[in-house]
Amino acid sequence: MTTAVDIGTLIVSTPGTCGGRPRIAGTRMSVQSIAIDYKAGMTPEKIAEEFPHLTLAQIYAGLAYYHANKEEIEADIAAYYQECQYWEAEYMAGNLS
């Protein structure tokens, strides 16, 4: 007989780890990363194939957290893309060595 998993233990936020963003417990995989892949069209099963250290339960917990806290995670994603654009512009301008 298997032991039931308390799904409330699958997502954690720790200051100093992944910028304090919500992540899968025991990993450095943020909910934001899972949401980005999901929004790009990846199924939970495909995400599990790409990140074999994650279980489907962990991925679905990440997606549940994303949907329950969509405004917060979408703001994190927007900030992430803005930072990427900044660094890309800096690189293209030759400001990075």
SULCORNOR-V697330 format. One record per run of one state. SS is the DSSP state (hx for helix, st for strand, lp for the rest). FROM is the first residue (numbers start at 1). LEN is the number of residues. If there is no record, write none. Layout:
ss: {SS | SS}
from: {FROM | FROM}
len: {LEN | LEN}
//
This chain:
ss: {lp | hx | lp | st | lp | hx | lp | st | lp | st | hx | lp | hx | lp | hx | lp | hx | lp}
from: {1 | 7 | 10 | 11 | 13 | 18 | 21 | 23 | 25 | 30 | 31 | 40 | 44 | 51 | 56 | 69 | 70 | 93}
len: {6 | 3 | 1 | 2 | 5 | 3 | 2 | 2 | 5 | 1 | 9 | 4 | 7 | 5 | 13 | 1 | 23 | 5}
//
